């Protein structure tokens, strides 16, 4: 599963393949955003499902090149910390 993101801004598209994610993103980008850097990242199944329910405003974290929900990130952080 993949997501096209503008780092620290929003998710612009998602898909089961990179191609699907870019196609979805094109629908939501306007001319101004096409000049902004967009990145394709792999995402967790939980984040993918959240995007399907709530759209591009879904809160996400990219850690080690993997986009994930905030809750998933906190779980990983707790395992690493202390």
NORRAJO-V865736 format. One record per run of one state. SS is the DSSP state (A for helix, B for strand, O for the rest). FROM is the first residue (numbers start at 1). TO is the last residue. If there is no record, write none. Layout:
SS;FROM;TO
SS;FROM;TO
//
This chain:
O;1;1
B;2;6
O;7;9
B;10;15
O;16;17
A;18;28
O;29;30
A;31;34
O;35;38
B;39;43
O;44;44
A;45;57
O;58;60
B;61;63
O;64;65
B;66;68
O;69;69
A;70;80
O;81;82
//
